[in-house]
């Protein structure tokens, strides 16, 4: 005699065919698995994986702009155009990274920015922050260094420039930009030590020379 039984295992119902038969005086049962009452859905292979990052479909204006920008003289624009073009051609971030030798994270940021803001991604962000203020003590130190020959500070050059002083100040834990140093020079009419003489001078060309 054969009949069907349903057994619940870990919250799911499964079908079994049960056949009863005699063996001597004993009744025995033979079980055959038939499957789940509701078939278990196979998990899709891409479930749980992050979607592939790529640019959205470019409109005609964007296509023309990207094509022109690839030949742009400025690397900031040219590099971004290459990334957008390759991504629009179904290249993955990894493939773009291998082709252009760019940072993988940066490529992802540019693609996301383009998808969100379009051609604005080709414009540099303006630095709206105010320059860091320097204290009176730091300002006095700037003036002291400017009035000291670089050789006396164990530096391997003869004349100061705004860039050189900015780098030297940074090494001495004072953050000051070259433009700030230029303003200090203008405001304080800094005296400086010339190449040919050990005398200090108020030469009007000093500001022009030191900014070179």
N, C-alpha and C positions, 0 to 999 in steps of 0.2 A: 504494500500500500504506500502510495506517495502523496505528499502534500507540501504546501509552501508555508514557510514561517518567516516572520520579519523579526529581526533582532536589532536592537539599538546599541550602537557602539560609538562612544565619544560624541553623543548628540546627533548622530546620523543613523538613518534606518537602512538596513541591508537585507536583501532577499536570499533565502537558502531553500533549496529543494531537499526535503527530508524523505528518505525511503525507509520504511519499516520492514524488517524481514526476520524470520525465525531461524534460529540455529539451535536445533535440539529443543529444549524447553524454554530457552531464553529468547527474548525479543530484542533485536539489535537495530541500530539506526545508522543510516549512511547519509552523510551531509554533502551537498554540492552547492558551492557558492554561485549565485546568479548575478550579483551586482548590487549597486546602490539603488534605493527606491527612486532618488533624484540623482541623475548622473553628476559626478563631481566635475566641475568645469576646469579645464586645463588652464593653468596660469600662463598668461601671456609673457613671452620672453622679455618684453621691454617694460613690464610693470616694475616700478621702483627705481627705474633708471631716470636720470635727468635728461630732458629733451635736448637734442643737439642745438647748440647756439649758432644761429646764422642770421644774416640781415634779412629784414622783410623785403618784399618785392619792391624794387626801385621804380619810381615813376619816370617819365621821359626827361623831365628837368634834372632829376638826380643823376640819371644815367649820363647825360651830356656833361654835367658838372664833374662827375667822377672821372670820366674819360679825359677831360681837359686837365684836371688836377694831377693826374699821374705824371704829367710832364712839367709840373710846376717847379720853379727854382727853389722854393722853400721846402725843406725836408719835412717840416711839421705837417704841411698840407699834402705833400706827395705821399708820405708814408701812410697817412690815414686813407687816402684814396686807394692805395694798393690793397689795404686790408679790406675795405668795403667791397672793392671789385672782386677779390678772391672769394670772399664770403658769399657774395651774390651768385658766384659760379659753383656753389655747393661744396666749397672746400671747408673742412672742419677747422676749428681753432688750432688743433694740433698740426694739421697740414700747413696752415698759414704760418705758424711758428717755425716750422721746418724750412719753408720756402724763403721767408723774409728774415729769419734769425732774430725775431722780435720777442719780447717778453710775453709769455702766454697770458698772464693776468691783464696786461695792458691791452692786448688784442681783444679780450673779452669785454673790457670796459668801453673800448671804442665802438664795438659792435652794438652793445647795449645802449650807449649814448646816441648812436645813429638811429636805432630803432625807435627811440623815444623822442629825439629832438631833430631828426633829419639833418639837413645841411649845416645846422648850427654847430655840429661837431667839428667843423673845419675852422671855426673862429676861436682864437685864443681867449681864455678867460682873463679879464682885467683884474689886476691886483688892487683891490679897493682898501686894503688895510693900511693904517697909518704906519709910517716908519717908527721903529723902536726908538724911544727917547733915551738919551744918554745923560748921565748925571754930571754935575759940575766937576766932580773929581775925575770922571772919565774924560770929560772935555779937556780938563787941565793936562791930563796924561797925554792926550792926542797932541796938544800944543808942545808939550815937553819933547815928545818923540820927533815931531817935525823940526824942532830946533836942535836936534841931536843928529850928528852925521851917522848914517846907517852902519858904517864900519865899526863905530864905537859900541853898537848894539850887537856886534858879531854877525852882521848881515853882509851878504856878498854882492852888494851894489852900492853905487855912490849917490844916487838921487832918489828921493821919495816920489811916489805917485799915489794917487788916491787908492788905487787897487792894492798897491804894495802895503800901504799903511793899514788898509782894511784887513788884509790877510795877517799882518803882524799883530794887530790888535786882537784878532780872533784867537790867535795862539796864546795870547795873554788874557783870555777870558773876558774880552770886551767885544760885544757884537755891535759893529757900526758899519754902515754901507759906504761905498765910495762916494755916493752923492751927498751923504751927511758930512763926510770929511770935507768935501768941496765947499759946503755951506759954512763950516767952521772957519775955513781959510778966508772966505769972503768977509765974514762977520768980524773976525779978529785981526785981519790984516797980518797974518802970520809972517814972522821973519824967518828966513831960511838960510841955510849954509850953502854957498855956491860951490861949483866944482873947482874953480880955479883959486878960490880964496877961503880962508878960514873965518872970514868976516861974515856977519849976518847982514841981510839986505832986505829992502822993501821994494825990490824990482817989480814993476807993474806986470811983467811977463810971467811972473812966478806961477800965478794961478793957471795960466794957459799951459805952461810946461808941466806942472805937476799933475794935470788931468790927462796927460798923454799916456 
